[in-house]
């Protein structure tokens, strides 16, 4: 049984000071003293009461824990527990949602971790492959450098051989050109000698037939034939000299001697001077090529 004080609405405990008025109502002693200072009546029934009419009461409470509580207290406790339960349920729902959200985030992060680990493993494999390729390329590069050095040495060797071949070819070309010049010079000398002989013969013949004694037509025809032969010989002499000069034209490239050209030019000058002076050309004035 729970008994409460009407003034403070708290339960009366065995350890507290309990008192009652003459009307029989029970209060806390301290609560009743403070009440009587304001009003000299009973707080519950308003009967006149003084300090002399107050009596102390000593109650004996049972120590049994199985005492049945009143319905009001139980209802209050139920309400409090319901509120606490609702708060706990709300908190549980919130924590459940947070847990689900956290689990989803954990699963998403695990998927990302798996993808990143897969990428890392793939990248590591690619790095290993590329390292192997780099080693192969370095070995190939070193081999190519060695082969390049060998090829450079071969190129130098073949260049030396080519230089020797070029020197040999130039020597052979010089020998061929010298042979051609000698042959051409011999032909030119022969033609010039023939032309000189014919020229001297014609001039001698013309001198012998000058004057009034020439009356026959046959000697005249011989004279015209001799003049024709002289002009033809001179016409043949000029192409031969031109051919010899053209053969001697690349003398600067082949480094040939220039004595042949000088001799040809000197011979031409001597012939012109001899013809102006009226002297017939001699055998020594013929075109002779000097030693090459």
C-alpha positions in Angstrom: 0.0 0.0 0.0 1.4 3.4 -1.0 0.4 6.4 1.0 1.3 9.9 -0.2 1.4 13.3 1.3 -1.3 15.6 0.0 1.0 18.7 0.4 4.0 17.5 -1.6 2.3 14.5 -3.4 5.2 12.2 -2.5 5.0 8.8 -0.9 5.4 8.4 2.8 8.4 6.3 3.7 9.2 4.6 7.0 12.3 6.7 7.4 10.4 10.0 7.0 8.8 12.1 9.8 5.1 11.4 9.6 2.4 13.3 11.6 -1.4 13.6 11.7 -3.9 16.1 12.8 -6.9 15.6 15.1 -9.0 15.1 12.0 -6.9 12.0 11.2 -5.1 13.1 8.0 -1.5 12.1 7.6 1.2 14.4 6.2 5.0 14.9 6.3 5.9 16.7 9.4 8.0 19.3 7.6 5.3 19.8 5.0 2.6 20.3 7.7 4.8 22.8 9.7 5.3 24.9 6.6 1.6 24.7 5.9 0.6 25.9 9.4 2.8 28.9 9.0 0.5 30.1 6.3 -2.8 28.7 7.5 -3.9 27.2 10.8 -6.2 24.6 9.1 -5.9 21.1 7.9 -4.6 21.0 4.4 -7.1 18.4 3.4 -10.4 19.1 5.3 -9.7 22.7 6.5 -10.5 22.0 10.1 -8.7 24.4 12.5 -5.5 22.9 13.7 -2.5 24.2 15.8 0.9 22.9 16.5 -0.2 21.6 19.9 -2.8 19.3 18.2 -0.3 17.6 15.9 0.8 14.1 16.8 3.7 12.2 15.4 3.0 8.7 13.9 5.3 5.8 13.5 4.2 3.3 10.9 5.5 -0.2 10.3 5.9 -1.0 6.6 6.2 -4.6 5.3 9.5 -5.5 3.5 7.8 -7.8 1.0 8.8 -6.9 -2.6 5.8 -8.6 -4.0 3.5 -5.8 -3.0 1.0 -5.1 -5.7 1.3 -1.5 -6.9 -1.7 0.6 -7.6 -3.0 1.0 -11.1 -2.0 4.7 -11.4 1.6 4.0 -10.7 1.6 1.0 -13.0 0.0 3.1 -15.8 2.6 5.8 -15.3 5.3 3.3 -15.5 3.7 1.7 -18.6 3.4 5.1 -20.3 7.0 5.8 -19.5 8.1 2.5 -20.8 6.1 2.9 -23.9 7.7 6.3 -24.6 11.1 4.7 -24.0 10.2 1.8 -26.2 9.1 4.2 -29.0 12.3 6.1 -28.7 14.3 2.9 -28.7 12.3 1.7 -31.8 12.9 5.0 -33.6 16.6 4.8 -32.7 16.6 1.1 -33.8 14.9 2.0 -37.2 17.4 4.8 -37.7 20.3 2.5 -36.9 18.8 -0.2 -39.1 18.6 2.3 -42.0 22.2 3.5 -41.3 23.3 -0.2 -41.2 21.7 -0.9 -44.5 23.2 2.2 -46.0 26.6 1.3 -44.5 26.3 -2.3 -45.9 25.5 -0.9 -49.3 28.4 1.4 -49.1 30.7 -1.4 -47.9 29.5 -3.6 -50.8 30.1 -0.7 -53.3 33.5 -0.1 -51.8 34.3 -3.8 -51.9 33.4 -3.8 -55.6 35.6 -0.8 -56.2 38.4 -2.5 -54.3 38.0 -5.6 -56.4 38.1 -3.5 -59.6 41.1 -1.6 -58.5 42.9 -4.8 -57.5 42.1 -6.3 -60.9 43.4 -3.1 -62.6 46.5 -3.2 -60.4 47.1 -6.9 -61.3 46.6 -6.2 -65.0 48.9 -3.2 -64.8 51.5 -5.2 -63.1 51.3 -7.9 -65.8 51.6 -5.2 -68.5 54.6 -3.7 -66.7 56.3 -7.1 -66.6 55.6 -7.6 -70.3 56.9 -4.1 -71.1 60.0 -4.7 -69.0 60.6 -7.9 -71.0 60.0 -6.0 -74.2 62.4 -3.2 -73.1 65.1 -5.8 -72.4 64.5 -7.3 -75.8 64.7 -3.9 -77.4 67.8 -3.0 -75.6 69.4 -6.3 -76.7 68.2 -5.6 -80.3 69.5 -2.1 -80.1 72.9 -3.3 -79.0 72.9 -5.9 -81.8 71.9 -3.2 -84.3 74.7 -0.9 -83.0 77.2 -3.7 -83.4 75.9 -4.5 -86.9 76.0 -0.8 -87.7 79.6 -0.6 -86.7 80.4 -3.6 -88.8 78.5 -2.1 -91.8 80.4 1.1 -91.3 83.7 -0.8 -91.5 82.4 -2.7 -94.6 81.4 0.7 -96.2 84.9 2.0 -95.5 86.4 -1.2 -97.0 84.2 -1.0 -100.1 84.9 2.7 -100.4 88.6 2.0 -100.5 87.9 -0.7 -103.0 85.8 1.7 -105.1 88.5 4.3 -104.9 91.0 1.7 -106.2 88.6 0.7 -108.9 88.0 4.4 -109.9 91.8 4.9 -110.0 92.1 1.8 -112.2 89.3 3.0 -114.4 90.8 6.4 -114.7 94.1 4.9 -115.6 92.4 2.6 -118.2 90.5 5.6 -119.6 93.8 7.6 -119.8 95.4 4.7 -121.7 92.4 4.4 -124.0 92.3 8.2 -124.6 96.1 8.2 -125.2 95.7 5.3 -127.7 92.8 7.2 -129.4 94.8 10.4 -129.5 97.8 8.6 -131.0 95.6 6.9 -133.6 93.9 10.1 -134.4 97.1 12.0 -134.5 98.6 9.4 -136.9 95.5 9.7 -139.2 95.7 13.5 -139.0 99.4 13.4 -139.7 98.9 11.1 -142.7 96.0 13.2 -144.1 98.0 16.4 -143.6 101.1 14.9 -145.3 99.0 13.7 -148.2 97.4 17.1 -148.5 100.7 18.9 -148.3 102.2 16.6 -151.0 99.2 17.2 -153.2 99.4 20.9 -152.6 103.1 21.0 -153.4 102.5 18.9 -156.5 99.7 21.1 -157.7 101.6 24.2 -157.1 104.6 22.8 -159.0 102.4 21.7 -161.8 100.7 25.1 -162.0 104.0 26.9 -162.2 105.1 24.6 -165.1 102.0 25.4 -167.0 101.9 29.1 -166.5 102.3 31.4 -169.4 101.3 31.4 -173.0 102.6 27.9 -173.7 99.4 26.4 -172.0 97.2 25.7 -175.0 96.1 22.2 -174.5 92.8 21.5 -172.8 94.0 18.3 -171.0 96.5 20.1 -168.8 93.8 22.5 -167.8 91.5 19.7 -166.8 94.4 18.2 -164.8 94.9 21.6 -163.1 91.2 21.8 -162.1 91.2 18.2 -160.9 94.3 18.9 -158.8 92.6 22.1 -157.3 89.5 20.0 -156.5 91.6 17.4 -154.8 93.5 20.1 -152.8 90.2 21.6 -151.6 88.9 18.2 -150.6 92.1 17.4 -148.7 91.8 20.7 -146.9 88.1 19.9 -146.1 89.1 16.5 -144.6 91.9 18.1 -142.6 89.6 20.4 -140.7 87.2 17.7 -139.3 90.2 15.6 -138.3 91.7 18.5 -136.3 88.3 19.1 -134.7 88.0 15.5 -133.7 91.4 15.5 -132.1 90.5 18.7 -130.2 87.2 17.2 -129.0 89.1 14.1 -127.8 91.5 16.3 -125.9 88.6 18.4 -124.5 88.2 16.5 -121.1 91.9 16.8 -120.4 91.1 18.8 -117.2 88.8 16.0 -115.9 91.2 13.1 -116.7 94.3 15.2 -116.0 95.7 14.6 -119.5 98.7 16.5 -121.0 97.9 19.5 -123.2 100.9 19.1 -125.5 98.6 17.6 -128.3 96.4 20.7 -128.4 99.3 23.0 -128.3 101.0 21.1 -131.1 97.8 21.3 -133.2 97.4 25.0 -132.6 101.1 25.6 -133.3 100.9 23.6 -136.6 97.9 25.5 -137.7 99.7 28.8 -137.1 102.8 27.6 -138.9 100.7 26.6 -141.9 98.9 29.9 -142.1 102.3 31.7 -141.9 103.8 29.5 -144.6 100.9 30.1 -146.9 101.1 33.8 -146.5 104.9 33.7 -147.2 104.4 31.6 -150.3 106.5 28.8 -149.0 105.2 25.2 -149.5 104.7 23.2 -146.3 107.4 20.8 -145.6 107.3 17.4 -144.0 108.5 18.8 -140.6 105.5 21.1 -140.4 103.1 18.1 -140.3 100.9 17.5 -137.3 102.9 15.3 -134.9 101.6 14.5 -131.4 104.2 14.5 -128.7 104.7 11.9 -126.1 101.8 11.5 -123.6 
